[in-house]
Amino acid sequence: MSTTNLLRRGVSFSPRLHFASSKLFSTAARPQAIRPVRILRNFTLAATLSLSAYTFGALFPHPYFTFISPRPAPGPPSDPESPSSLAYTASLEEKLQSIPLLASLRAQSDADEWYETRPYARLSEERRVNNLTAGALKGPGKLALPPLVRCKNDESESYVFVHVGRGLCGHDGIIHGGLLATILDESLARTAISNLPDKIGVTANLSINYRAPTFADQFITVRVTLTEKKGRKTKVAGRVEDQKGTVLVEATATFVQPRYAHLLNNQAVKDAMGEPEPKKSTPILLADGASALPPSQSVTK
């Protein structure tokens, strides 16, 4: 008898071999008693992951969650001259002077072709109280610091560093779009008006595109470039960025010098915009001229 026939007979007529082979190759489901254990295990795993995700999200929420459930925050201090307000402003000034972009601009090879100034520093108090950004919106929680402007000597480019507080929000935690339009208008105007014959001009057109939400309690940078200069008309372009370089807002504008501008005194405009300061070894800090940095940390303009 052949080996093949013996094997066939062994498999066919041996009860033990038949039982073992059928058990080995069986595809029958496991006993039903195992299913509740598996369900309980999966439920426990899902509950643990969900609880962990919720806890992590509560401790470190993504900024965009403020659209859904904004966190409450205290309002701006009622007294801008209180010790706590002054300490807050001083700490912001130190952060401003430590912004990496500002430090890199000061260290560039063409640093001598630029100057720095602080708008509104020379603006008289009687004019300041009736000014939107230098008066009504000034203070901790709002525009706590006067902007720092780093401008090219030929007035063709500028960088404007501004801190925006939570008191300037439209939606809680998100800076009001109208406030950003105001900051852009003033930043663009400074470069545009500086290139007009009599240094006096008005906004003829301002076009704005909002690219991303601007979160409160941060420094933003407005980059401005002169795009056209022709007689009594100038055109400029600018964009608002956060400190990571994310573009938040883009804008273009046209400014025109009135025909009667030569009859007006433009000194008030110059005081508001800020003029080039004499060269010195310490940076221009707070509007009152006080330095918030020790001499060892001062940066030459």
Order of alpha helices (4+ residues) and beta strands (2+ residues): alpha-alpha-alpha-alpha-alpha-beta-alpha-beta-beta-beta-beta-alpha-beta-beta-beta-beta-alpha
